[in-house]
Amino acid sequence: MSNQQKFLITGATGYTAGYVIPELLKRGAQVRGLVHKIDERSKKLEELGVEVVQGDVNDFYAVSNALKGITGVYFIYPILTPGILTGTSYLIQAAREEGVRNIVNMSQISARREAKSNGARDHWVAERMLDLSGLNVSHIRPTFFAEWLIYSDTIKTQDKVILPFGKGRYAPIAAEDQGRVIAELLLNPEGHEGKIYPLFGPVEYNVFDLAEILSEELGRKITYEPISIETYQAEAPKQGYHPHFIQHISSVAQDCRDGVFAGTNSAVKDITGREPLGMREFIRKHRVYFE
């Protein structure tokens, strides 16, 4: 791998970037990380050898400057807030101007034309914008992250998983598996241009199943409290979540119940040569978050 290749990682302090960046560095690439603010997390990136730049993908000039001298881009837009279509258009224009070779776009399994979630539908439109851009683009569409189990502290504080997913089934995929896929698509884009890759973990569960696995691995009883979507909508604003995010989670919770997030495939192994992480291994590796 020539060290002349340099990749821009947006959301550089996030979960998936935390695995993409070390993989790229290990394989001899240079990395520039786009962060919202300079803090302890960004300093840790600099200590790894990452060139850190501050900016927002909804600032065209920041994006344009961040893309100078860049070979490829990992593009992720936070589902917490609206604005992905503006950010995508800025990325496309700046990438065309700077001669970027390829883009790996983080989408989601629920991205589709008929999505009830505004965020999921906008991800689908963003995919189409990228496809029409003339750039070499590949899309990943993960099901729910395994990290969903550690986003909330209710397992640690109440021995409960509280989610509005009912009995919906999905195969949780760890950020580290996604990170390896993203790094491979960035480094070796040939044959992946224009492709959409749904990404799944190895085994499909409902959250009742996951609570049982948590109980066995942690050595204490963990229960799943399947709240209604209406209850979630009433409680989420009290936790400070943006209305855009609440609308998204409410809609994908119904999608999960309806089977949209279900399924498995071999994409992770096909792209990286390694099987994705199982839930027991994930819990063991991240045990500190549950205790």
Backbone hydrogen bonds, N-H to C=O, Kabsch-Sander energy under -0.5 kcal/mol:
donor,donor_aa,acceptor,acceptor_aa,energy
5,Q,2,S,-1.4
7,F,30,Q,-2.4
8,L,72,G,-2.3
9,I,7,F,-0.5
9,I,32,R,-2.7
10,T,8,L,-0.6
10,T,74,Y,-2.3
12,A,34,L,-1.9
14,G,11,G,-2.3
18,G,14,G,-1.6
19,Y,16,T,-1.9
20,V,16,T,-2.3
21,I,17,A,-2.5
23,E,19,Y,-1.4
24,L,20,V,-2.4
25,L,21,I,-2.6
26,K,22,P,-2.7
27,R,23,E,-1.4
28,G,25,L,-1.7
29,A,24,L,-2.3
30,Q,5,Q,-2.7
32,R,7,F,-3.0
33,G,51,E,-2.6
34,L,9,I,-2.5
35,V,33,G,-0.6
35,V,53,V,-2.5
39,D,37,K,-0.6
43,K,39,D,-2.1
44,K,40,E,-1.7
45,L,41,R,-1.3
46,E,42,S,-1.9
47,E,43,K,-1.9
48,L,44,K,-1.0
48,L,45,L,-0.7
49,G,45,L,-0.6
49,G,46,E,-1.2
50,V,45,L,-2.2
51,E,31,V,-2.5
52,V,50,V,-0.7
53,V,33,G,-2.8
55,G,35,V,-2.7
59,D,56,D,-2.1
60,F,58,N,-0.6
63,V,59,D,-2.4
64,S,60,F,-2.8
65,N,61,Y,-2.2
66,A,62,A,-2.2
67,L,63,V,-1.4
68,K,65,N,-1.2
70,I,67,L,-1.8
71,T,6,K,-3.7
72,G,6,K,-1.0
73,V,102,N,-2.0
74,Y,8,L,-2.6
75,F,73,V,-0.7
75,F,104,V,-2.8
76,I,74,Y,-0.6
81,T,78,P,-0.9
87,G,83,G,-2.4
88,T,84,I,-2.7
89,S,85,L,-2.0
90,Y,86,T,-2.2
91,L,87,G,-2.3
92,I,88,T,-2.6
93,Q,89,S,-2.2
94,A,90,Y,-2.6
95,A,91,L,-2.8
96,R,92,I,-2.3
97,E,93,Q,-2.2
98,E,94,A,-2.0
99,G,95,A,-0.7
99,G,96,R,-0.7
100,V,95,A,-2.2
101,R,71,T,-2.7
102,N,71,T,-1.2
103,I,136,N,-2.4
104,V,73,V,-3.1
105,N,103,I,-0.6
105,N,138,S,-2.9
106,M,75,F,-2.8
106,M,104,V,-0.5
107,S,105,N,-0.8
107,S,140,I,-2.9
109,I,142,P,-2.1
111,A,108,Q,-2.1
115,A,112,R,-1.5
121,R,117,S,-2.4
122,D,118,N,-2.3
123,H,119,G,-2.0
124,W,120,A,-1.8
125,V,121,R,-2.3
126,A,122,D,-2.7
127,E,123,H,-2.2
128,R,124,W,-1.9
129,M,125,V,-2.4
130,L,126,A,-2.4
131,D,127,E,-2.4
132,L,128,R,-1.7
133,S,130,L,-1.1
136,N,101,R,-0.7
137,V,135,L,-0.8
138,S,103,I,-2.1
139,H,195,K,-2.8
140,I,105,N,-2.6
141,R,197,Y,-2.9
143,T,199,L,-2.0
146,A,173,I,-2.0
148,W,145,F,-1.5
149,L,146,A,-1.7
150,I,147,E,-1.9
151,Y,147,E,-0.9
151,Y,148,W,-0.6
152,S,148,W,-0.6
157,T,153,D,-2.8
158,Q,154,T,-2.4
159,D,154,T,-0.7
159,D,155,I,-0.9
160,K,154,T,-1.6
161,V,223,T,-2.7
162,I,160,K,-0.6
163,L,161,V,-0.7
163,L,225,E,-1.0
168,G,165,F,-2.2
170,Y,205,Y,-2.9
171,A,261,F,-0.6
173,I,144,F,-1.7
177,D,174,A,-0.5
178,Q,174,A,-1.7
179,G,175,A,-2.7
180,R,176,E,-1.8
181,V,177,D,-1.9
182,I,178,Q,-2.9
183,A,179,G,-2.4
184,E,180,R,-2.0
185,L,181,V,-2.5
186,L,182,I,-2.2
187,L,183,A,-2.6
188,N,184,E,-2.6
192,H,189,P,-2.5
193,E,189,P,-0.6
194,G,137,V,-3.7
195,K,192,H,-2.0
197,Y,139,H,-2.8
199,L,141,R,-1.8
201,G,171,A,-2.6
205,Y,170,Y,-3.1
210,L,206,N,-1.8
211,A,207,V,-2.3
212,E,208,F,-1.7
213,I,209,D,-2.1
214,L,210,L,-2.6
215,S,211,A,-2.4
216,E,212,E,-2.2
217,E,213,I,-2.5
218,L,214,L,-2.8
219,G,215,S,-1.5
220,R,215,S,-0.9
223,T,159,D,-2.1
225,E,161,V,-3.2
225,E,223,T,-0.6
227,I,163,L,-0.9
227,I,225,E,-1.6
232,Y,228,S,-2.2
233,Q,229,I,-2.4
234,A,230,E,-1.6
235,E,231,T,-2.2
236,A,232,Y,-2.9
238,K,235,E,-0.8
239,Q,235,E,-0.7
239,Q,236,A,-1.3
240,G,237,P,-1.6
241,Y,236,A,-1.5
245,F,80,L,-0.6
245,F,242,H,-0.6
246,I,242,H,-2.2
247,Q,243,P,-2.6
248,H,244,H,-1.8
249,I,245,F,-2.9
250,S,246,I,-2.5
251,S,247,Q,-1.8
252,V,248,H,-2.9
253,A,249,I,-2.1
254,Q,250,S,-1.2
255,D,251,S,-2.1
256,C,252,V,-2.9
257,R,253,A,-2.0
258,D,254,Q,-1.9
259,G,256,C,-1.3
260,V,255,D,-2.5
262,A,259,G,-1.0
270,D,266,S,-2.9
271,I,267,A,-2.4
272,T,268,V,-2.6
273,G,269,K,-2.4
274,R,268,V,-0.5
282,F,278,G,-2.3
283,I,279,M,-2.6
284,R,280,R,-2.2
285,K,281,E,-2.4
286,H,282,F,-1.7
287,R,284,R,-0.8
289,Y,286,H,-1.9
290,F,287,R,-2.0
291,E,288,V,-0.8
